[in-house]
Amino acid sequence: ILLEELGIESREKIVDKLYEAFSNPERYNLYSDVLPALKVLKKKKKKMGIISNWEDWLENRLRDLDITGYFDFIVVSAMVGTEKPDPRIFEIGLEMAGVKPSETVYVGDNPDTDIHPALELGMKAVLLDRKGRFTNTLYHKVSDLNEFAGIFFHQ
């Protein structure tokens, strides 16, 4: 029934339809807290980067959203051949940033693929939990990026 509602006649076409929806630029928007937080961090002259499990078109999508200028580096799993939670992708980001793990604060939205590996490498890590899904209190947690920028960099 769901496939019929989506206009998908056969199960073979579902992968194509899902990928088409996933890669459609119109489906991507920034949360309302992203630009204000990026502006605060940029004003504080914080070096910023992205480490993402994503496809090679991520940079184009970020460019479409007009935010690439805020970042000093972007590490995309499809481009570097490894993905989180593999520590190598974090090490690539650290090398590109020219910083030690102890000098960084990593923000991620998944404890298993973001927070735990970052902590294991010696980075500070903050869980971005927009929907309050995680109850573990062993690591710092924020509900939006403005909260992060305010706590860590005293707006």
C-alpha positions in Angstrom: 0.0 0.0 0.0 2.8 2.4 0.9 4.6 1.7 -2.4 1.4 2.3 -4.3 0.9 5.6 -2.4 4.4 6.6 -3.4 3.7 5.8 -7.0 6.2 2.9 -7.0 4.9 0.0 -9.2 7.6 -2.5 -8.4 9.8 -3.3 -5.4 12.9 -3.0 -7.7 12.2 0.7 -8.2 12.1 1.5 -4.5 15.9 1.9 -4.2 15.9 4.3 -7.1 13.0 6.3 -5.7 14.5 6.4 -2.2 17.9 7.6 -3.6 16.2 10.2 -5.8 14.4 11.6 -2.7 17.6 11.4 -0.6 19.7 13.2 -3.1 17.2 15.9 -4.0 18.7 19.3 -2.9 15.2 20.6 -2.1 15.0 18.2 0.8 17.9 19.8 2.7 17.6 22.8 4.9 19.5 24.0 7.9 18.1 23.9 11.4 17.3 27.4 12.6 20.2 27.3 15.1 23.0 26.4 12.6 23.8 29.8 11.1 23.7 31.8 14.4 26.0 29.2 16.0 28.4 29.2 13.0 28.5 33.0 13.1 29.4 33.0 16.8 32.1 30.4 16.4 33.5 32.1 13.3 33.5 35.5 15.2 35.5 33.8 18.0 37.9 32.6 15.3 37.3 29.0 16.0 38.7 26.6 13.4 35.8 24.4 12.2 35.5 21.4 10.1 33.1 18.6 9.1 33.7 14.9 9.4 30.8 13.1 7.8 29.7 9.7 6.7 28.3 10.9 3.4 28.5 10.6 -0.3 30.9 12.6 -2.5 28.3 15.3 -3.3 28.1 16.6 0.3 30.3 19.6 -0.4 27.9 20.6 -3.3 25.0 20.4 -0.9 26.8 22.5 1.7 27.7 25.0 -1.0 24.0 25.1 -2.0 23.2 25.9 1.7 25.8 28.6 1.6 27.8 27.4 4.6 31.1 26.1 3.2 32.8 29.4 4.0 32.4 28.7 7.7 34.6 25.6 7.6 38.3 25.2 7.3 38.1 21.6 6.2 35.5 18.9 5.2 36.2 15.2 5.4 33.7 13.1 3.6 33.8 9.3 4.1 33.1 8.5 0.4 36.1 10.6 -0.5 38.6 9.3 2.0 37.7 5.6 2.0 36.8 5.2 5.7 33.8 6.2 7.8 32.9 6.8 11.4 33.4 5.1 13.9 36.8 4.2 12.3 39.3 6.5 14.1 41.1 7.0 10.8 38.4 9.5 9.6 38.8 11.5 12.8 42.6 11.4 12.4 42.3 12.8 8.8 40.2 15.7 10.2 42.7 16.3 12.9 45.6 16.3 10.4 43.7 18.7 8.1 43.0 21.0 11.0 46.6 20.8 12.2 45.5 20.2 15.8 45.9 17.6 18.5 42.9 15.6 19.8 43.1 17.3 23.2 42.7 20.7 21.5 39.4 19.9 19.9 35.7 19.7 20.7 33.8 17.3 18.4 30.1 17.7 18.1 28.1 14.7 16.8 24.6 13.4 16.9 25.3 9.7 17.5 27.0 8.3 20.6 28.3 5.2 18.8 29.7 6.7 15.6 30.5 10.2 16.8 31.0 10.6 20.6 32.7 7.3 21.7 35.3 7.3 18.9 36.1 11.0 19.4 36.5 10.4 23.2 38.7 7.4 22.6 41.0 9.5 20.5 41.3 12.1 23.3 39.0 14.7 21.8 36.4 16.5 23.9 33.0 15.4 22.6 29.5 16.9 22.8 26.4 15.0 21.8 23.9 17.1 19.8 20.6 15.5 20.9 17.9 17.7 19.3 15.0 15.3 20.2 16.2 14.2 23.7 16.5 10.6 22.6 19.6 9.8 24.6 19.7 9.5 28.4 23.3 8.6 29.0 25.0 11.3 31.1 28.6 10.1 30.7 29.2 12.8 28.1 28.2 16.4 27.6 24.9 16.9 25.7 23.2 19.9 24.1 19.9 20.2 22.4 21.0 22.8 19.8 24.1 24.4 18.4 23.4 27.8 20.0 23.5 26.0 23.4 26.8 24.5 22.4 28.3 27.8 21.2 27.1 29.5 24.4 28.4 26.9 26.8 31.8 26.3 25.2 32.6 29.7 23.9 30.6 32.0 26.1 28.6 34.0 23.6 
